[in-house]
Amino acid sequence: MSVPRIYGIGNPLVDVSVSVEDRDLETLGLTKGTMLLIDTEKRRQILDHIEGKAVSYGCAGSAPNTIITIASLGRPTTLGGAVGDDELGGVYRERLKETGVEDRLAVCPGETGTSIILVTPDGERTMCTFLGVCDRFSSNDVDTERAKNVDWIHFTGYMFDTDSQRAAIAYAVAAARKGGAKVSFDVADPFAVDRHGDAFREIIERDVDLLFANQAEAEMLTGMSDPAEAAQSLSKSVEVVAVKDGKNGSVIATAGNLYRIEADSASLVDSTGAGDTYAAGFLYSLTDGSDVQEAARFASFLAARIVERRGAQFDAAESKRLGEQYYSRARTENGSTAVRG
């Protein structure tokens, strides 16, 4: 296998996805469309409530979703994080092997993390995350040699929820910088900004080259409700900023320039993984030699395709088909000369 060009560090979680009604969220005391960290007791309450409903399982997590999707598109990747020494941990690692992702996961005594995803009829997802052993990931588990020999290192705001994980990210970023890698950061969740806004602003200003945020997250970071203004403000310290604004598309700010990218039309089924897939398409295109506008268009295309189906990842065959579909369409519509490597 060639040297991975992107090293992602995140929380490897086994997804437990189930369709529910809005009243179920009210009964459980959950805020629709957010990610909540839960303990063992809350996890049991939710599982008891959804007992008898049709449930699907998958291997995911925010940064892992991005890394697995990039790998399915054909780009070498590696993943760091922590799984338990239980059956689910073994399942997760086997899944990585199947997708071609280089496994640099730490295996710790205990339970592998799970994310219960409650999907309402409008396609919105509410995530209840039990970290399990994810929070044990530390600087000692970072593969520094790998970090020094990639083009990009990628992580999300969820890695700031414990001191151990936050320290590991700082250590990994320092190693990546020594090797000349660039740093990609996906804010990932408004509640994460609420919890760690100051820490986010600090790392964004100091270390980040590519920043992903949605409109709400960008507003919380800058105080600016207009996505374009927020993107321009953040781009003062970041090389490329991508602010996603749902059906309104996205705004890309870089080198004093501002680009508005239309959203790709989609029939919403499940919004799980849309932001992770957007980041995957963007990073894949950048490592392909595309400019930021082309990267954003491909990212929007992939994000639109993932919300039309259940689950947060494509398999390799589907990714190949979608890539060919997109680039064929791009050549037809505007004579795009974007290459795929």
Residue, then its C-alpha position, 0 to 999 in steps of 0.5 A: m500500500s502506498v503511503p497514506r496521504i491523509y491521516g485522520i484522528g477521531n472517535p471510532l464509533v459503532d452507529v446504531s441507527v433507528s427511525v423515530e418520531d419527534r415525540d420520541l425525542e421529547t419523551l427522551g428529553l433530547t434536542k433535535g439535530t444535536m450531538l449529546l454525549i451520554d453516560t451508561e444510564k442514558r444509553r440504556q434508557i434510549l436503547d430501552h425506548i427504541e427496543g422493538k424498532a428496526v435498527s441498523y448498525g455501521c462503523a462510523g464516527s465523524a472523522p472516521n466517516t471522512i477518512i473511510t469515504i476518502a479511502s473508498l474514492g481511492r485515496p490512501t488514508t490512515l485512521g487513529g483513535a481508540v476502540g475496546d477489546d470487545e467484539l465491536g472493536g474487532v468488527y470495527r477494525e475488520r471494517l477498516k481492513e475491508t475499506g482499505v484504510e490503514d489501521r492505527l487504532a489503539v485497543c484498550p480494555g473496555e467497551t467500544g464507543t457507540s453512537i445512537i442516531l435517531v432519525t426523524p421523518d424529516g431526515e434530521r438526525t439526533m446523535c447520542t454518543f457513548l464514547g466508551v474507550c474513545d476518551r482514552f486515546s492519548s499522545n502515546d497512541v499517535d503514530t508520529e511517523r505516519a503524521k510526519n509523512v502525509d499531506w494532510i492531518h484531519f480531525t474534528g471538534y469532538m476530539f476536544d471533549t477530554d483533556s487526553q484527546r485534546a493533548a493527543i491532537a496538539y501532539a499530532v499536529a506538532a508532528a505533522r507540522k514538522g513533516g510539512a503536512k497541512v492541517s484540516f479541522d472540521v468544527a463538526d457541531p454547534f454544541a462543541v463550539d459552545r463547549h470549547g469555543d476558545a480552544f477552537r479559536e486558538i487552534i484555528e488561528r495558530d495551526v489550521d490550514l483548512l477549516f470546515a464549519n456550518q453557518a451556525e458554527a461559523e456564527m458562534l466562532t465569529g459573532m457574524s450571522d452572514p456565512a460570507e462575512a464569517a468565512q472572510s473573518l475566519s480566513k484572516s488566519v486560515e488558508v481555506v475556509a468552507v462554511k456550509d449553509g444547507k440548501n443555500g450551498s457553501v461559501i469558500a474564502t481563500a487568499g482574499n477571494l470569496y466563492r459561492i458554491e450552489a448546493d447540489s439538489a437532493s431528496l433528503v432521506d437521512s442527513t447523517g454524515a453529510g458534513d463528514t462527506y462534504a469534508a471527504g469530497f473537499l480533501y479528496s479533490l485538493t489532494d487530486g490537484s483541484d482548486v478550491q472551487e472544484a473541491a467545493r463542487f465535488a464536496s457538495f455533490l457527494a454530500a447531496r448523494i449521501v443524504e439520499r440514502r441511509g448511512a454515512q458512507f458509500d462502499a467502494a463500488e458506489s464511490k467509483r460510480l459517483g466519482e465517474q458520474y460527477y466528473s462526466r457531468a462536470r466536463t459536459e456542463n463546463g468543460s472542467t479539466a479537473v483530473r482524478g489521480 
